Amino acid sequence: MGENEDGASATSATSATSAGLLSALRSIAATLLASARTRLELLSNEIEFGKLRAIDLMLAALAMASCFGIGIILAVVFLVVLFWEQRLVVLGVCALFFFVLGGVLLARVKRLSRRPERIFAASVAELEQDLHQLKAMIDHEPPAR
């Protein structure tokens, strides 16, 4: 009878360990899913914010370009009328000025397009932090028996 009791207690200890391990695995899976969901929500928010910012920036740039365009045309007409006798010189100088300004702005746009900003910097930072924490947990985990 002693052997039967020892076998029963070993079986119950094994099933208790299995149940504990299964519970721990479920807990880890739930934590990982919750973390993934949070990261996806953060990514979604960043995409939405980036989209709204880009639309706002494009509308403001379009309005600014329209106002400056009309202002430049009116300024050139004003200069031509003011200096009517030298109207060809005024038009030539204005055209040269705007071509040079356009070239400078083209060079600036090319320079800015070479170094794009990281649009998902916060998401990448959070994922790197999660990875670092997971690695730290694995390193501090007690060895398996």
C-alpha positions, 0 to 999 in steps of 0.5 A: 500500500505504501508504493501505491500511495507514493505513486499517487502522490507523484502523479498528483505532484506531476499534474500539479506541476503541469497545471502550473506550467500550463497556467504560466504559459497562458499568462505569458501568452495573454501578456504578449497578446496584450502587449502586441495589441497596445503596440498596434494601437500605438502604431495606428495612432502614429499613422493617423497623426502622421496622415493628419499632419501631412494633410494639414501641412499640404493645405498650409503649403498650398495656401502659402504658395498661392498667396506668395504667387499672387503677391509676387505677380502683383509686385512685379507688375508694380515694379514694371509700372513704376519703372515703365521706361526700363520695363524690360530690365525690371522684368529680366531682373525679376525673372533672374531673381525668381530662377535663382530662388527656385534653384536654391529651393530645389537644392533644399528640397533635394537635401531634405528628401535625402534624410527622411524622418523616422515616422514610427520612432515611438513604436520602434522604441517601445518594441525595442524596450519590450525586447530588452525586457524579454531578454532580461527576463530570459537571462534571469530565469532559473535553470530548468531541472 
